[in-house]
């Protein structure tokens, strides 16, 4: 029997994953430390090494948890949509929710910054590469479904171009002293899809 194979062990492991994901979302990779995770989860410090073989293992679990929650929210939103043509504006807002997070709707530049720090910082952590490729493919599939259900014929290559344009607009907006990354990305998508 492994450490997390009991119900109590599974609950403790999950509490650590959730705590690490919260810290990751709030402060990026540097915020995910054994002590901070244990304190956030309300568990002894030793539990982080008992349930995870390394800090890399814990970070991977946090990235996967956070990303799977975002994908699940996107799928739930998609499930609410009927298959019908919809306005370009509605499609753009759905895409921005997928790419930047719903919290970006309220001018959440900090949340977008942390999301992009996570994306840009992941190549420095080679152990995340397979997971990031898997999650990226799932996001692209979800976006393709948004286009299809909205009556828009967008090829995979065009979809990748649109993502690259959004990424560029977001990074440039984040460099500004008073950034509006969602607004910048919205303007870019309007110019391309309108």
C-alpha positions as CSV (number, residue, x, y, z in Angstrom):
1,X,0.0,0.0,0.0
2,X,1.4,3.4,-0.9
3,X,1.2,6.6,1.2
4,X,-1.7,8.1,-0.7
5,X,-3.7,4.9,-1.2
6,X,-5.8,5.3,1.9
7,X,-8.7,7.7,1.9
8,X,-6.9,9.9,4.5
9,X,-3.7,9.7,2.4
10,X,-5.6,10.7,-0.7
11,X,-7.2,13.7,1.1
12,X,-3.9,14.8,2.4
13,X,-2.2,14.5,-1.0
14,X,-5.0,16.4,-2.6
15,X,-4.9,19.1,0.0
16,X,-1.2,19.6,-0.8
17,X,-1.9,19.7,-4.5
18,X,-4.6,22.3,-4.1
19,X,-2.4,24.4,-1.8
20,X,0.5,24.2,-4.3
21,X,-1.8,25.1,-7.2
22,X,-3.1,28.1,-5.2
23,X,0.4,29.3,-4.5
24,X,1.4,28.7,-8.1
25,X,-1.6,30.8,-9.3
26,X,-0.8,33.6,-6.7
27,X,3.0,33.8,-7.0
28,X,4.3,31.6,-9.8
29,X,6.8,28.8,-9.5
30,X,8.9,30.5,-6.9
31,X,6.0,30.5,-4.5
32,X,5.7,26.7,-4.5
33,X,8.0,25.6,-1.6
34,X,7.6,22.7,0.8
35,X,7.1,24.9,3.8
36,X,4.6,27.2,2.1
37,X,2.6,24.4,0.7
38,X,2.4,22.5,4.0
39,X,1.4,25.7,5.8
40,X,-1.3,26.5,3.2
41,X,-2.6,22.9,3.4
42,X,-2.5,22.9,7.2
43,X,-0.3,19.8,7.2
44,X,3.1,19.0,8.7
45,X,6.1,20.0,6.7
46,X,7.1,16.4,6.3
47,X,3.9,15.5,4.5
48,X,5.2,17.2,1.3
49,X,8.1,14.8,1.1
50,X,6.0,11.9,2.3
51,X,3.4,12.3,-0.6
52,X,5.7,13.7,-3.3
53,X,9.1,12.4,-4.3
54,X,10.5,15.9,-4.9
55,X,9.5,19.5,-5.2
56,X,9.4,18.9,-9.0
57,X,6.8,16.2,-8.5
58,X,4.8,18.6,-6.3
59,X,5.1,21.4,-8.9
60,X,4.0,19.1,-11.7
61,X,0.9,18.1,-9.7
62,X,0.1,21.7,-9.0
63,X,0.5,22.7,-12.7
64,X,-1.7,19.8,-13.8
65,X,-4.3,20.5,-11.2
66,X,-4.5,24.2,-12.1
67,X,-4.6,23.5,-15.8
68,X,-7.1,20.7,-15.5
69,X,-9.4,23.1,-13.6
70,X,-9.1,25.7,-16.3
71,X,-9.8,23.1,-19.0
72,X,-12.8,21.7,-17.1
73,X,-14.2,25.3,-16.8
74,X,-13.7,25.7,-20.5
75,X,-15.4,22.4,-21.3
76,X,-18.3,23.3,-19.0
77,X,-18.7,26.6,-20.7
78,X,-18.6,24.9,-24.1
79,X,-21.2,22.4,-23.0
80,X,-23.6,25.3,-22.3
81,X,-23.3,26.5,-25.9
82,X,-25.7,25.3,-28.6
83,X,-24.2,24.5,-32.0
84,X,-25.1,27.7,-33.8
85,X,-23.4,30.6,-35.5
86,X,-22.6,33.3,-33.0
87,X,-21.1,36.7,-33.2
88,X,-17.4,37.2,-33.7
89,X,-17.5,39.2,-30.4
90,X,-18.9,36.2,-28.5
91,X,-16.3,33.9,-30.0
92,X,-13.5,36.3,-29.1
93,X,-14.7,36.5,-25.5
94,X,-14.8,32.6,-25.3
95,X,-11.3,32.4,-26.7
96,X,-10.0,35.0,-24.3
97,X,-11.5,33.1,-21.4
98,X,-9.7,30.0,-22.6
99,X,-6.3,31.7,-23.2
100,X,-6.2,34.3,-20.5
101,X,-8.7,33.0,-17.8
102,X,-12.0,34.3,-16.8
103,X,-10.4,36.4,-14.1
104,X,-8.9,38.6,-16.9
105,X,-12.4,39.9,-17.6
106,X,-12.2,42.3,-14.7
107,X,-8.9,43.9,-15.8
108,X,-7.0,41.1,-14.0
109,X,-3.6,41.9,-15.4
110,X,-1.9,40.3,-12.4
111,X,-3.6,37.0,-13.1
112,X,-2.7,37.1,-16.7
113,X,0.9,38.0,-15.8
114,X,1.1,35.0,-13.5
115,X,-0.4,32.7,-16.2
116,X,2.2,33.8,-18.7
117,X,5.0,33.6,-16.2
118,X,4.0,30.0,-15.7
119,X,3.9,29.3,-19.4
120,X,7.2,31.0,-20.1
121,X,8.8,29.5,-17.0
122,X,7.9,25.9,-17.8
123,X,10.6,25.4,-20.4
124,X,13.2,25.9,-17.6
125,X,11.6,22.9,-15.9
126,X,12.2,20.1,-18.4
127,X,10.2,17.7,-16.2
128,X,7.1,19.7,-17.2
129,X,7.5,19.4,-21.0
130,X,5.4,16.3,-21.5
131,X,2.6,17.6,-19.3
132,X,2.7,21.1,-21.0
133,X,2.5,19.5,-24.5
134,X,-0.5,17.4,-23.4
135,X,-2.3,20.3,-21.8
136,X,-1.6,22.5,-24.8
137,X,-3.0,19.9,-27.2
138,X,-6.2,19.7,-25.0
139,X,-6.5,23.5,-25.0
140,X,-6.2,23.6,-28.8
141,X,-8.8,20.9,-29.2
142,X,-11.2,22.9,-26.9
143,X,-10.6,26.0,-29.0
144,X,-11.2,24.1,-32.2
145,X,-14.5,22.9,-30.8
146,X,-15.4,26.6,-29.9
147,X,-14.8,27.5,-33.5
148,X,-16.7,24.5,-34.9
149,X,-19.8,25.0,-32.6
150,X,-19.8,28.7,-33.5
151,X,-20.0,28.0,-37.2
152,X,-16.5,29.3,-37.9
153,X,-14.2,27.3,-40.2
154,X,-10.7,27.9,-38.7
155,X,-7.9,25.5,-39.6
156,X,-5.4,24.2,-36.9
157,X,-2.7,26.3,-38.5
158,X,-4.8,29.5,-38.4
159,X,-5.7,28.7,-34.8
160,X,-2.0,28.5,-33.9
161,X,-1.5,31.9,-35.6
162,X,-4.3,33.4,-33.6
163,X,-2.8,32.1,-30.4
164,X,0.6,33.6,-31.3
165,X,-1.1,36.9,-32.1
166,X,-2.8,36.9,-28.7
167,X,0.4,35.9,-26.9
168,X,2.3,38.8,-28.6
169,X,-0.5,41.3,-27.8
170,X,-0.6,40.1,-24.2
171,X,3.2,40.3,-23.7
172,X,3.3,43.8,-25.2
173,X,0.4,44.9,-23.0
174,X,2.1,43.5,-19.9
175,X,5.1,45.6,-20.6
176,X,3.1,48.8,-20.4
177,X,2.8,50.6,-17.1
178,X,-1.0,50.4,-17.1
179,X,-1.7,47.2,-18.9
180,X,-4.9,45.8,-20.3
181,X,-3.8,42.5,-21.7
182,X,-7.3,41.2,-22.4
183,X,-8.2,44.5,-24.2
184,X,-5.0,44.3,-26.4
185,X,-5.7,40.6,-27.2
186,X,-9.4,41.5,-28.0
187,X,-8.3,44.2,-30.4
188,X,-5.9,41.8,-32.1
189,X,-8.5,39.1,-32.5
190,X,-11.1,41.6,-33.8
191,X,-8.7,42.7,-36.5
192,X,-8.1,39.1,-37.5
193,X,-11.6,37.6,-37.2
194,X,-13.8,40.6,-37.9
